[in-house]
Amino acid sequence: MATIDVGKIKFTWKGAYSSSTSYEADDVVSYQGSSWVYVNSTAASGQTPADNAYWDVMADGTNPMTTAGDIIIGGSSGTGTRLAIGGEGTVLKAESGTPTWGTTSGLEGLKPLGSNIPLFAHTTDSDVTVKWPWLARYSGKSGASADYIPYDGLPNTSCSPIKRNKRYSRNVTTGDVLHYINLNYEIVHRGSSYQGGTGGTPDQINAYTSLLAPISTEFGGMSSGEYFVRTWMRYKSQWALTNKGNVWVWGENGYGQLGLGDTVDRNQWVRNPYLGPNATNNSLTCEVATICTCGNETDSSTDNMNTFAILHDGRVLAWGNNSTGSLGLGDSAVTTIPELISSLSAVDVISIEGGLDATYFLDSTGDIWHTGADQNGLGKGSARTTPVVMTGVSGVVQFASHFSTSYCSVIATQADGTSYAIGYNGYGQLGVGDTTNRAAWTQTGGSLRFCSVYFDGTDSTTSAHALTGIPGDQFDTTNGSTMYGVGYNSSGNLAQGNTTNSSAWVQPSTVAWGTSYFKNVTTADGSTASSSNLTFPRTNIKYIFPTPSAEGSNLITAVDNQGRMWIMGYRYLDYGYQATSGTTTVNLAYPYPSPWNHSLSSGEWYNGKTQVTIEDYYFESSHGTSLYSNQWLRTSDGNLWFMGDQVSAIGGGGGITGHRVHWVRVGV
């Protein structure tokens, strides 16, 4: 008959744990502020309670919580672990078996993906992923020890340290379209479906709701774990890059700009078989670091364009129209299959800017290469079909350009902010003190140093704008920089209070446009309220966005260090201020009525409980003289905002096609 030890019908308290003591089942000790019970069937000594199969925690005596709202979750050792309180509006989710805070589900198809490509690159950083953040790096390629994959929900524009240094054209005669990437890394289509098919086929869908774009397997599909990370749009052709370095294309293809080996338009996304990890050129794989699309900003033939891919090792593949040798392949023949620019095969290219007839390449040493026509002296007096290094400027870290059918201007900036200009200068847009074209690099700005330069406008009627400082300064600034402008001013976009062109760099006036709309107001007991006009903070500008409506209708949008939005220039169908009735030329800075504006002396503010700031800005306008434009904003809360034409009901609103004169949150 079994004997029962009455003394063992309870836990045996043994005090503080000692490694020299032999413990048996149901012995309890204290260890690091918690109590532990011995659960092994065999007595033993030297088995530390924490994270050990010999012991189970009975009561967790530690308190890992530090902030109101923290919760305790089970850690790997069975002890309680702190999970910090989540952000406002987040919910608790399980990811890979671990509880975490995240956004609510169900909005992946509507909200745009954010971006790890900043509006300004840190051009002085030694880390190439910070110095050139628009270039993907693939593990095991070109010395990369790990993947660096740039991602961006809104369409990409410049292949440059200045992410939004100019506007892009679109064709408005056939409707509007936007492709963006959502939170699930899917491509979302809004607006017209007219992107492929000669003669207007297929017909427009006018998708005023977000639709997932169709994907074809004509040249194969995606691999496991592959997804879209970036898109590009120009006229009626589109390109998209995946995290694996593959390129997908859609749209018009009259000059082979899709790079598929033919000139057949595509009405669905198809993979380009000549690019990516499974494609080779000169025995090397072709993972794409970035796409660069080049075309004339005012050319009415919308499918005349060139396309370039910078590969993982800095080589460049080119295809498309190739007018006057602008692809740099040694001839001027239309090229429908991506070809290696052999003269650049040993050059590490990091940036490309160009038009239909001429192209500039910037390499990692700071040299600029030119191929194509010598438009306005852009080629220093020589046309060529193979890229050559441009003399007269070196050590360049970024450059801004304007390429149209007949008027081309470029301003290049060195590491210390010194800038040099070349090309068309009919309105003084090069900022060299006159209106004479330059066929040699000429310093611009005198003693001024620029951290970023932009071109605004179309065709010959362009202006240049800049923020002062050293390139890279704007990467993490909180105060912003001083703004300057030069060149064409018939729209008042230089904000001087007049419409007089200027060949010298000038600061915008601090006077805000209008006399009764934008006020700081103070009151006192028994007295009438007094007010004064807001002043434009021209020395504290964080972002500049070129936003012209069309040829001769220049417009600049600036965001100051308080997150306020200011405009200067020509506003198409502007109903944003009191007593307006249509288009307006604003020749002084104008704080556009928007959810981001206020009259506070510091800080940022939004019309609601949550403070929201402008994180990115994508702008498209028509080529030619049609006054059409679309503007898109991504804000810090992940929302997408629209203002513009509303052709094809692109901004939503249940199919309403009237012009949107105020910012509308897409999907709301």
N, C-alpha and C positions, 0 to 999 in steps of 0.2 A: 504494500500500500504506500502510495506517494506521501512524502512528508512536506508539509507547507511551512515555510519560514515566514511567520507572521510579520516579522520585521522587514521583509522585502516587499510587502504589499504597498509600498509607497516609494517615491523617489528618495534616494539617499544623498543628502547634501554633503559635498566634499570640500566646500570652500573654493578658494582661488585655485585655478588650474596650476599643476606642477608637472613638469615633464618627467620627473623622477618617480612619480606615483603611478602605480598600476591601477587602472580603472576597469570596472566591469559594468555589465548592463544595468541601466537605470541610475547610475551615478550621475550627479548633477554638479557642475562647476560654474564659476563665473570666469569670464575671459573677455578682456577688452570691453567691459561695460555691458556685456550680454550674458545670459545664462544658456548653458548647453547641456544636453543629456547624452550619455554614452549609449549607443544603439548597436554596437558590434557584439556578437555572441561570444567572442573570445576576449578575455581580459588582456590588456596591453598597456604599456606606458610609452611616452614620447610621441603620441599622436596629437598634434596641435588641433584644437577644435575648429578653427576657421578653415572653411573649404575642405573638409575632410570627411571621408565616408564613415569614420568611426563615431562621429558626433552629429547631432541635429540641433539647430538653434531652437531654444524654447521661448525666449523673450528677447527681442532686440532692444537693447538698452541705449544704443546710440541714436542721435537725432540728426540726420543729414540735411534736414530742411533748413533753409536760410531765408526764404521769402514767403510772405503770405500768398497762399494759393498753390504752393508746391505740393506734390503728392509723392508717396513712397511706392516704389515698384520693386519687385524681386530682382536682386542682382545675381550674378553668376554663381556666387558662393552661398546663395540662399538668404543672405542678409538684405535688409532694406536699402534701397538706393534712391537718391533724390532725383525726381524728374521736375525740372523747373517749370513754373507756370508758363503756359503758352501765350502767344500774342493775341491781341484782341480779335475775335471772330474765328479763331482756329478751333479745331476739334481734335480729340484724341484718336490716333490711328495706330494700327499695328503694321509695321514695315519690317520685313525679314525677321519676324518673331520678336521684335522689340517695340514697345509702346513709344509713340512719338506724337508731337503736335504737328498739325498740317492744316491746309485749307480744306474747306468742305468740298466734297466730291460733286460732280455734275456740272462744273463750270469749265472743264478742260476744253470743251469744244468751242467756247466763246471767248475766253480771256486769252490775250496774247502771251506767248512765252517772253520772259525777260531777256537779258543779254549779259554776257560777261565781256563784251567788247565796249569799253568806255567811250564816251563822246570825245575824249582826248586821251591819246596814248602817252605813257610816261617815257618819252623818247630818250631820256638820259639813263634809264635803268639798265643794269647789266643782264637782267633776265630777259631773254628774247621774247618770251610770251607776254611780258609787260611792255617791252619796247615796241614790238610789232604784234599786237594782240589780235589783228585780223587774219593772221596766218596760222593755219592749223599745224600742229606737230604730231607726228605719229610715232609711237614707241618703236625703237629699233631703227628708225629712219633718220639719217642726217644727224646722228649723235643724240637724238632725243631718248631719254631714259624712261619716259612715261608719256602717255597721250596728253596733249593739250588741244581740246576741241572748242573753238569759238562757236557760240550759239547766239542767235538773235531772232526774236519773234517777228520784227518788222523787216521789210525788204532792205537789203544792204545797198549802199550807194557808193561812196568813194572808197577805193582801196588805199587808205591813207591814215596817218595818225589823227587826222580830223575827220571824224566819222560822217558828219553831215555838212561838208564844206561847199555844196552846191545843190541846186534842185535838179530833178530829173524830169524829162519830157514824157508825155504820153499822147496818144492819139484820141482826141475827143470826138472825132466825127463818127466813131463807132461805139461810143459808150465808155464807161469807166470800169476798172477792175482793180481789185486788191487781192494779193495773196499774202497771207501771213501764217505763222506757225503758232499753234495753240499750246496749252500747257501739257498736252500729251504728245507733243512733237509731230503733230499731223499738220498738213498744209490745208488751210481754210481758204475758200474762194468766196469773194463777195463781188456783186455787181454783174457786169456784162460777161457773157461767155464768149464774146467775139475775140478769140485769140487763136486763129488758125482756120484755114479754109479760105481759099481765094474767092472773092466775090461775095463776102458776107456770110459764108457758111462755116460753122453752124449759126443758126439764129441766136439772138440774145435771149438769155434766160432772165436777166434782171433779178439776180439773186439778192434780195434785200435782207435775207437771213444768211447765216453762215452755213456753207456747204463744204463737206470734205471733198477735196479735189480727187477726181478719178485717177487711178494708177493702172497703166498698161504693162503687160509683160512682153511687149514686142521684142525687146532686147534683153529679157530676163528681169527677174524681180529683185527684191531685197533679200539679204542674208539674215540669219538669226541674229537678233540684237542690233539690227541696223535701223536708223530712223533719221528724219530730216533735222538739220540744225540751222540752215541759213537759206535765204532765197534772194534772187535778184530779178528786177523787172525793168525792161526798156521797150517802149512802144508796145508792140503786141507779141513780144517773146519773153519767156521766163526761164530761169535756171534755178536749180536747188542743189544744195550740197548735203551729203549725209555724214554721220559721224565716222564712217569707214573710209571717206575720201572719194565716194562715188558721186557722179553728177547726173541729175535728172533734168529733162528739158520739156518745154511745152510751147506751142504757139506758132507764129509765122516763121518761115524758114526759107524765104525766097532767095537769099544769098548764102544759104548754108550756115547761118549763124547758130543753129542748134548743134552743129558738128556731128551729124548723123551719117554723113557720106552721101546725102541727097539734098534736094531743095523742096521736099514735101513737107507741108505744114502738119503739125501734130495737134490733135484735139484732146489729148490726155497726156499725163506725165509719162515719159518713157526714159529709160536709162540710156545714157550715152555709153556705148560699148568700147569706146576708145580711151576712156578715162577711168581711173580707179585702181584698186589693188590688183585686179585681175587683168589689167591692160599693161602692156609694156611698150616702151619707146627707147631705142638704143640699149636694149637689154635691161632697162631699169623700170621698176613699176611706177605707175602714174597716179598715186594718191594725190588728190588736189588740195592745196592749202587755201586757195581762194579763187574766185571767179572775178574777172574784170570785164565789164561790158562798155564798149566805146561806140559812140555815134554822134552825129551832128545834132546839137540842141535845137536847131530850127529847120532841119531838113524835112521837107514835106513827104519824102519817100520813106515811109516808116520802117521798111525792112532792110534799109541800107545800113548795116552795122558790122562791127568787128567784135570778136569775142576772144578773150585770153584766159588761160588757166595757169596760175603759178603753182608748180608742183612742190612736193614736200622738200625738195633739195634746191629750190630756187630756180630750176629750169622753167622755161615758158613755152607753152603750146599755144598756137594761134590758129584761128579759122574765121571765115566770113567773107565780106565783100572785098577787102584788100585793095581799095581804091588807091592809086598812086603809090603802092608799096607800103601801105600803112601797117600791114601785118609784120613786116620785117623779114619776109621769107625769101627775098631776093628777086621777086617779080611782082606783078600787079594782077595776077589771076585770081578769080574767085576760088576759095578753098573751102571745101565742105567737110574735110576730115581734119581733126587737130594735128598740126605739124609742129615739130620742134624748131624754134628760132635758133639755128645752129651758131650764129655769131654771139649768142648769149648763153650757150650751153655750159660755159665755165664761169658764168656770172651769177651771183646770188641776188636775183631780183626780188625786191620787197614791195614795190608799188608801181602801178601803171595808171596813167591818165592819157586820154586821147579822144579824137573825134573820128570821123569817117576817113579823112585824108592824111592824118598825121598822128603819131603816137610818141609819148615820152615814157621811158622806163627809168625807175630809180633803183640803184643797187645798194647793197648793205654797206658799201664803203662811202656812200654819199655822192657817187657820180650819176649824172643824168645822161641817158642815151636817147637819140632821136632817129626816127625813121618816117618816111612818107614825104608829103609835100612841104615846101618851104613857105607856108602860109604866113604872110605878114612878117617875114623874117624869122619865123619860129625855128627854122632849120639852120639859122646863121648863114643864110644865103645859098644853101644847097639842098636840093631835093635828093632823096635816096630811097632805096628799097631794102637796105640792110642797116640795122642800127649801128650808130657810131657814137662815141663819147662826145658830149658837148664840152668844149673848152670855155673858160671864162668864169666858171662857178664850180665849186667842189664842197665837200663836207655837208651836203644837203641832207636834212632829216625829214622834210615834208615839202610838198608843193601843191598849190592851188591852180586850177586851170579852167579856162573857158574855151570850148571848141565848138564853133558853128560852121556853116557852110563856107563862109568867106572871112570870118573874123575870129582870130585865135589869140589868146593872151595867157601867159603863165607867170606866176610869182613863186620863186623857190626860196626857202628859208633854211639858214644854217643853224648849227647847234646853239650858237649864242644869240639867236634871234635876228641876226642881220639878214636882210632879204634882197633878192635880185629879181628883176623883171625882164621879160622879152616878149615881142610880138606886137599885136594890134594895140594902139593907144589913141584912137581917134577922139575919145572923150576924156583923155587923161587918166584912164582907169589903171595905168601902170604906176601912177603916183610918182613920176620922175620930174614933174614941174612943167611939162609941156604936153602937146598932143601929137608928137611925132612917133611913128612906129619905131620899134627897136629890133635890129637884127643882131644885136650883141647883148649879153647880159649886162644890165645896168642896175646899180644899187638904187633901191627905192626906200623912202622913209627917212633918209638922212640918219640922224642919231637915234631914231626910234628903233626899238627891238620888238619883234612880233612873236608871240607864242602860237598864234593861229591866224590864217588868212583865208578869206572866202571870196567867191565871185557871185554877184547877183545880177540877174537880167538875162537877156537873150540876144542873139545876133550881135550887132555892133554896139547896142545900147546897154553896156554893162557897167557896173560899178564894182569896186573892190572894197572889202571891209576887213578889219583886223582887230585883234585884242593884243595889248602890249604885254611884254614879258619874254621869257625864254621858253622855247618849246618844251613841253612836259610840265610847265608850271600849273596848267589848268587841270592836271590829272587829279589832284586832291585839294584844290583851292576851296576855301569857303567864302572869301571876300570878293572873288572875281577880279577882272582887270579893266583897264581903260579902253574904251572903244574908239576906233577911228574909221573914216570912210574916205573914198576918193572916186572921181569919175563922173559918170552920167547921173544927173540929178533932176531930170524933168518931172519925175514923180515925187520929188521932195524926199527921196530915200536917204539923203545924207543928213536930214534933220537939221538944216541950217535956218529954217524959217523962210526959205526961198526955193526956187527951182533952178538955180544957177549951177552949172557943172563946175567941177574943181579938179585941177591937175595936181594939187598938193593935198596931202593927208590932213583931214580936219576932224576934230572931235564933234560929235553931235551937240547941239545946244542943250543946256539943262532945262530950258523952258518947255513945259508940257504943252501940247497942242490944245487950242481952245481956251476959253476964258471962264466957262461956267460949268464944266463937267467933272473935273477931277480936283477934289479939294481936301485939305486938312482943315478941320473945324474945331474951334474952341469956344466955350461958353463960360459965363460967370453969373452969379446971382443978380437978377434984375437987369441984365444987359443983353443986348442983341448979339446973337452968335456972330463971330468973326471967322473968316476963312482965308486961306491962301492956296494958290495952285500947287499941286504936286510938282516936284522937280525931278527931272530924269537923272537917275544915278549913273551917269556915264562912266564913272571910275570903278563901278562895282558890278560889271556885267559878267555873268558866268557862261552864258551860251549865246551864240548867234546862229540864226537859221535863215538862209536865203529863201524867200517865199514869193517870187514874182508871179503875177497872173499870166502874163504873156509879153510879147515883144513891146518894149517901151513902157511897161507898167511895173517897174521895179518895186519890190517891197522887202523890207527886212523885219524879221521878228527877233527880238532880244529878250532874254530872261535874266533878271538881275539876281543878286545874291539873297534876296528875300523871296525868290520864286515868282515874282510878278512878271507878267507878260506885257511887253511894249512893242508897238509896231511903228514903222515910219515908211511912208511911200504911198503907193496906189492900192486902195482897198476896193476890190470888186464887190458890188452889191453889199455895201456895208450898212447894216442897220444896228450897229453896236452902240451908238451913242445918241443922246437926246436930239430929237428933231431932224434926224437924217432921213433921206429919201432915196438913196442910191449910192453909186460909186463916188469915191472921195479921194482927193489927193491930200495926204497928210504930210505937211512939210516940217513938222516937229514931232518929237516922240509922243506917242499916244498910248496910254495904259488901256489896252483892249479889255472891255468888260468881260470877265471870265471868272470861273470859280477859283482862280488862283490869285486874283488881285485884291489889294488892300492898301491902306495908307499907314500901316504901322511903321515904326522907326527901326524895328529889328525883328528878326525871326521870320518864319514862314507860316502861312495860314491858308485854310481852305474853307469853303462855304459848307461846313458840316462839322460833326464832332471829330472825325479823324483828319489829322493834318496830312495833306497829300501834295506831293511835288511832281513837277514835270521831269520825267526820266529820259524820254526819247521823243523824237519828232521826225516824222516822215512826210515829205511834201512832193507833190507832182503838179506840173502845170502843162498847158498845151504848148506845142510848138507853133510858130507863126503868130498871128495877131488875134486869135480867138481868146476871149477873156474867160478862161476856165481854169479852175485849180481845185485840188483836193488836199486837205491837211489832216494828218493823223497824229494823235498823241498817245503815248503810253505813260501812265502815271504810276506813282510808287505803290499804289494799292492794287496794281495789276490790271486796271481797267484800260480799255481802248476807247478813245474819243475821236469824233469826226466833226469837221466843218468844211463846207465847200459846195460843189456843184449839185451833188445828189442826182446826177445823170445815172440812169439804170438803177435808181434807188439804192445806191451803193452804201449809204450811211444807215440804212434800215428805215424804221418808221412805217412799217406796213405797206411799203410800195410807194410812199410819197416821193415825188421827184422834184419838188421845189427846192431852190437853193437854201442851204443851211447857213444862216448868218451868225449863229451862236454855236458854241461847242455842245455836241450831243454825245452822250455816253452810248456806245454801240451796244445794242441788245437790251437797252432799258426803255 
